[in-house]
Amino acid sequence: MAEDGPDGKQPPIADYGFLSDCHSAALVDRSGSVDWWCLPRFDSSSVLGRLLDPAAGHWSLRPVDDFSSERGYVGDTLVLRTVLSSASGTVSVTDALLLEPGARGHEIGLRSPHVLLRRVVGEQGTVRMSTDLSVRMEYGRTEPHLRHLPGGVEAKGGPVTLTLSTEVPLDLDGGSVLGEFDVTTGDVIDLRLSYAPSFGPGSHTTMSRPSRTPWTVGPRGLPSTPDTTATMPIRSAAARSCCRASPTDRRGRSSQRLRRPSPRRWAER
């Protein structure tokens, strides 16, 4: 299992927060590390898989100095907010897998953009933050090729391309994307990790400036931002709505079941 923290132990599964866009899922530990994300579907191989192996990829976002953490979901949503406090100040990190702008009802998750947004907000004092994105495709078997792009970094390996866009200065160190930055009271800093296939339709890389608008709550209690209109389904329906594949996939599976012979026909044979 993966090692995490000064005691060298893997956090228990109960310590992970759950994010989903109805196509895939991500798990975030209490210290601000994303240790699992599979793309583009629940049954796809992982790009961040430290949950299974220390070398299978992670994305940490935490203070440089010693810190304590508290966290909770924002209202009845799958938007996870973690408050990190060090001797010099306090910041909050808000994590979400984004959904299509304006999605409501049964359309939630139908056309998810496959974007993991991490928003850092300075709550008090000044905190030196560090980020370490170590992408490993195919359950850790593939170390991606990294290259700088205007406004971020691209990681391409096998069938998956990930693009990290942010205003934070980033350095490439072997197979990792590293950065350190100061967050003072009132600062809002976004880090946006976007998926695209390496080949075929939709494989071109696009860089977009991350939103700097604070989280608000939209219609029916769905959290959103006015400029990205990023919404998440209500948490009370997470087990039913966010742990299932997209409607297209469900229709495909249903049609396959309908073509199977009935038990009566098995007996006749």
Buried (B, 14 or more C-beta within 10 A) or exposed (E): EBEBEEEEEBBEEEBBBBBBBBBBBBBBBBBBBBBBBBBBBBEBBBBBBBBBBBBBBBBBBBBBEEBEBEBEBBBBBBBBBBBBBBEBBBBBBBBBBBBBBEBBEEEBBBBBBBBBBBBBBBBEBBBBBBBBBBBBBBBBEBBBEBEEEEBBBBBBBBBBBBBBBBBBEBEEEEBBBBBBBBBEBEBBBBBBBBBBBBEEEEEEBEBEEBBEBEBEBBEEEBBBBEEBBBBBBBBEEBEEBBEBBBBEBEEEEEEEEEEEEEEEEEEEE
